Amino acid sequence: MNRRTVKFPFSNSRGQKLAGLLEMPEGEPLFYGVFAPCFTCTKESHAAHKICRALTHHGIAMLRFDLTGLGESEGNFAETNFSTRILDIVAACHALAAEHQAPKLLIGHSISGTAALAASTHLASLQAVATLGAPSDPSHVIEGLRRHDLITIKGDAVEMTITGRKITVKKQMIDDMESYSMAKAMAALNHRLFIFHAPHDAIVPFRNAQTIYDLAPCDKELVPLNDSATHLLEQGNDDANFIAETLLGWFDLHLQ
């Protein structure tokens, strides 16, 4: 199926312009979806473009975007936090609804998967939410960085090493990630949930997927990827195609 990629800029709740790309299939889309990239990833990340294009190949229109301060989006990433990430995801879904159609699918990668769980409780149009390599709680990200000496706090400045790359943020990001209550968000989940995770994920251990599954009260499925899958899906297209086919198999039976 032929597809086309259309620029889709939109504003977040703070008036900053975020850069998005809308992958459109040939003909009328079956439905629309949104993909939120990982912590410091952009809309051009392996997972973002591979999964969105795999879904578009089957007739789904997918929006992938740069979160505040990343890629081509406005703002300062150092001033963002977990709560603003949730707001950016909600803004993307609302913008899509205003310009085209409210999304039925939301996919979040890594910490954006955790944020997508929280964001989904504010998005009535969704029929399914999918996490990919997501921590079960944002505080676990900080705990892991501390445990491996990958975070240094000096006053209001925090230096973190994420997948080998050093970034500097403000301490309020750490405070927000450590204090955000996922229990309330998890209790409110009422969409179909797919929890995709690489069995040997070296960044976010697989036990996080099991914890999300155990806590989620909604209809859900824990879906391990291939043993060779990585956190960032760098290797080929098989994992992205598998994710797309799994989601489409459910929507074929449940699309409203």
C-alpha positions as CSV (number, residue, x, y, z in Angstrom):
1,M,0.0,0.0,0.0
2,N,1.3,3.4,-0.9
3,R,1.7,6.0,1.8
4,R,2.6,9.7,2.2
5,T,4.1,11.6,5.1
6,V,2.6,14.9,5.9
7,K,4.0,17.5,8.3
8,F,1.7,18.0,11.2
9,P,2.7,20.8,13.6
10,F,0.5,21.5,16.6
11,S,0.6,23.4,19.9
12,N,0.9,21.9,23.3
13,S,-1.0,23.2,26.4
14,R,1.8,25.7,27.1
15,G,1.5,27.3,23.6
16,Q,4.8,25.8,22.3
17,K,4.8,24.4,18.7
18,L,5.5,20.7,18.5
19,A,6.6,19.1,15.3
20,G,4.7,16.0,14.1
21,L,4.6,13.8,11.0
22,L,1.4,12.2,10.0
23,E,1.8,8.9,8.1
24,M,-1.2,8.6,5.8
25,P,-2.1,5.4,3.9
26,E,-3.5,5.4,0.4
27,G,-7.2,6.1,0.5
28,E,-9.4,6.7,3.5
29,P,-7.7,5.6,6.8
30,L,-9.3,2.8,8.7
31,F,-8.7,4.9,11.8
32,Y,-6.0,7.2,13.3
33,G,-3.4,6.6,16.0
34,V,-0.6,8.4,17.9
35,F,2.9,7.3,18.7
36,A,4.9,8.9,21.5
37,P,8.7,8.3,21.3
38,C,11.0,7.3,24.2
39,F,12.7,9.6,26.8
40,T,15.0,11.6,24.6
41,C,14.0,10.1,21.2
42,T,12.5,12.0,18.4
43,K,9.8,11.1,15.8
44,E,12.6,9.7,13.6
45,S,13.6,7.0,16.1
46,H,13.8,3.4,15.0
47,A,10.7,2.4,16.9
48,A,8.6,5.5,15.9
49,H,9.1,5.3,12.2
50,K,9.2,1.5,11.9
51,I,6.0,0.9,13.9
52,C,4.1,3.8,12.4
53,R,5.0,2.8,8.8
54,A,4.1,-0.8,9.5
55,L,0.6,0.3,10.7
56,T,0.2,2.7,7.8
57,H,1.0,-0.2,5.4
58,H,-2.2,-1.8,6.7
59,G,-4.3,1.4,6.3
60,I,-3.9,3.1,9.7
61,A,-3.0,6.8,9.8
62,M,-0.3,7.4,12.4
63,L,1.0,10.6,14.0
64,R,4.5,10.5,15.4
65,F,5.9,13.7,17.0
66,D,8.7,15.4,18.9
67,L,8.0,16.1,22.5
68,T,8.8,19.5,24.0
69,G,12.4,20.5,23.5
70,L,13.3,17.5,21.4
71,G,13.9,17.2,17.6
72,E,12.2,20.1,15.8
73,S,9.8,21.0,18.6
74,E,9.9,24.3,20.5
75,G,10.8,24.5,24.2
76,N,13.6,23.5,26.5
77,F,13.7,19.8,27.3
78,A,15.5,20.5,30.6
79,E,12.4,22.3,31.8
80,T,10.0,19.4,31.0
81,N,9.0,16.6,33.3
82,F,6.8,13.5,33.3
83,S,3.7,15.6,33.8
84,T,4.4,17.8,30.7
85,R,5.1,14.6,28.7
86,I,1.6,13.4,29.5
87,L,0.2,16.8,28.5
88,D,2.1,16.7,25.2
89,I,0.6,13.3,24.4
90,V,-2.9,14.5,25.2
91,A,-2.3,17.6,23.0
92,A,-1.2,15.5,20.1
93,C,-4.4,13.4,20.3
94,H,-6.6,16.5,20.6
95,A,-4.8,18.1,17.6
96,L,-5.4,15.0,15.5
97,A,-9.1,15.0,16.6
98,A,-9.4,18.7,15.6
99,E,-7.8,18.3,12.2
100,H,-8.8,14.8,11.1
101,Q,-10.3,12.3,13.5
102,A,-9.9,11.4,17.2
103,P,-7.4,8.6,17.6
104,K,-8.4,5.1,18.5
105,L,-4.9,3.9,19.2
106,L,-2.2,5.3,21.4
107,I,1.3,3.8,21.5
108,G,4.0,5.0,23.9
109,H,7.7,3.9,23.9
110,S,9.7,3.5,27.1
111,I,8.9,6.3,29.6
112,S,6.3,7.6,27.0
113,G,4.6,4.3,27.4
114,T,4.2,5.0,31.1
115,A,3.0,8.5,30.3
116,A,0.6,7.1,27.7
117,L,-1.0,5.0,30.4
118,A,-1.7,8.2,32.4
119,A,-2.7,10.2,29.3
120,S,-5.2,7.6,28.1
121,T,-7.5,8.2,31.1
122,H,-8.1,11.7,29.6
123,L,-8.8,10.4,26.0
124,A,-12.3,8.9,25.6
125,S,-11.9,8.2,21.9
126,L,-9.2,5.5,22.5
127,Q,-10.1,1.9,22.0
128,A,-6.6,0.5,22.7
129,V,-3.3,1.6,24.3
130,A,0.0,-0.1,23.7
131,T,3.2,0.3,25.7
132,L,6.6,-0.7,24.4
133,G,9.5,-1.3,26.8
134,A,7.8,0.9,29.4
135,P,8.8,1.3,33.0
136,S,6.0,0.4,35.4
137,D,6.5,3.7,37.3
138,P,8.5,6.8,36.4
139,S,10.3,6.7,39.7
140,H,11.9,3.4,38.6
141,V,13.8,5.2,35.9
142,I,15.5,7.4,38.5
143,E,16.1,4.5,40.8
144,G,17.9,2.6,38.0
145,L,20.0,5.6,37.2
146,R,21.0,6.0,40.8
147,R,21.8,2.3,41.2
148,H,24.2,2.4,38.2
149,D,25.7,5.8,39.1
150,L,24.3,7.4,35.9
151,I,22.8,10.5,37.6
152,T,24.5,13.4,39.4
153,I,22.5,16.1,41.2
154,K,24.2,19.5,41.8
155,G,21.8,22.0,43.2
156,D,19.1,22.6,40.5
157,A,21.1,20.9,37.8
158,V,20.9,17.2,37.1
159,E,23.2,15.3,34.7
160,M,21.9,11.9,33.5
161,T,23.3,9.4,31.2
162,I,20.6,7.9,29.0
163,T,21.5,5.1,26.6
164,G,25.1,6.3,26.6
165,R,24.3,10.0,26.1
166,K,24.7,12.6,28.8
167,I,21.9,15.1,29.2
168,T,21.4,17.9,31.7
169,V,18.0,18.7,33.1
170,K,16.5,20.6,36.0
171,K,16.0,18.9,39.3
172,Q,12.2,19.4,39.1
173,M,12.1,16.7,36.4
174,I,13.6,14.2,38.8
175,D,11.2,15.4,41.6
176,D,8.2,15.0,39.3
177,M,9.2,11.5,38.2
178,E,9.8,10.4,41.8
179,S,6.6,11.8,43.2
180,Y,4.1,11.1,40.3
181,S,1.4,8.6,41.5
182,M,0.9,5.9,38.8
183,A,-1.4,4.0,41.1
184,K,-4.3,6.5,40.5
185,A,-3.7,6.4,36.7
186,M,-3.5,2.6,36.6
187,A,-6.7,2.3,38.6
188,A,-8.6,4.4,36.0
189,L,-7.5,2.4,32.9
190,N,-10.4,1.2,30.9
191,H,-9.1,0.7,27.4
192,R,-7.7,-2.5,25.8
193,L,-4.0,-2.6,26.9
194,F,-1.2,-4.2,25.0
195,I,2.1,-4.5,26.9
196,F,5.0,-5.1,24.4
197,H,8.4,-5.7,25.9
198,A,11.7,-7.3,24.8
199,P,12.4,-10.3,27.0
200,H,16.1,-9.2,27.4
201,D,15.6,-5.5,27.4
202,A,18.9,-4.1,28.8
203,I,17.4,-0.6,29.5
204,V,14.0,-1.4,31.1
205,P,14.0,-4.9,32.5
206,F,11.1,-7.2,31.5
207,R,9.8,-7.4,35.1
208,N,8.3,-3.9,34.5
209,A,6.0,-5.3,31.8
210,Q,4.8,-8.0,34.3
211,T,4.1,-5.3,36.9
212,I,2.1,-3.2,34.5
213,Y,0.1,-6.3,33.6
214,D,-0.5,-7.2,37.3
215,L,-1.7,-3.6,38.2
216,A,-3.8,-2.8,35.2
217,P,-7.5,-3.5,35.9
218,C,-8.6,-3.4,32.2
219,D,-8.7,-6.0,29.5
220,K,-5.0,-6.6,28.7
221,E,-2.3,-8.7,27.1
222,L,1.4,-9.1,27.9
223,V,3.2,-9.6,24.6
224,P,6.9,-10.5,24.7
225,L,8.9,-9.6,21.6
226,N,11.5,-11.9,20.0
227,D,14.5,-12.9,22.2
228,S,16.8,-10.8,19.9
229,A,14.7,-7.6,20.3
230,T,16.3,-4.5,21.8
231,H,14.8,-1.6,23.7
232,L,15.2,0.7,20.7
233,L,14.2,-1.8,18.0
234,E,17.4,-1.1,16.0
235,Q,17.5,-4.5,14.3
236,G,15.4,-4.8,11.2
237,N,11.7,-4.5,10.9
238,D,10.4,-7.8,12.2
239,D,9.6,-6.5,15.7
240,A,7.7,-3.5,14.3
241,N,5.8,-5.7,11.9
242,F,4.9,-8.1,14.7
243,I,3.6,-5.2,16.9
244,A,1.5,-3.9,14.0
245,E,0.1,-7.2,13.1
246,T,-0.8,-8.0,16.8
247,L,-2.6,-4.6,17.1
248,L,-4.4,-5.0,13.8
249,G,-5.5,-8.5,14.7
250,W,-7.4,-7.1,17.7
251,F,-8.8,-4.1,15.8
252,D,-10.1,-6.3,13.0
253,L,-12.4,-7.9,15.6
254,H,-13.2,-4.9,17.8
255,L,-13.1,-1.8,15.6
256,Q,-16.1,0.4,16.3
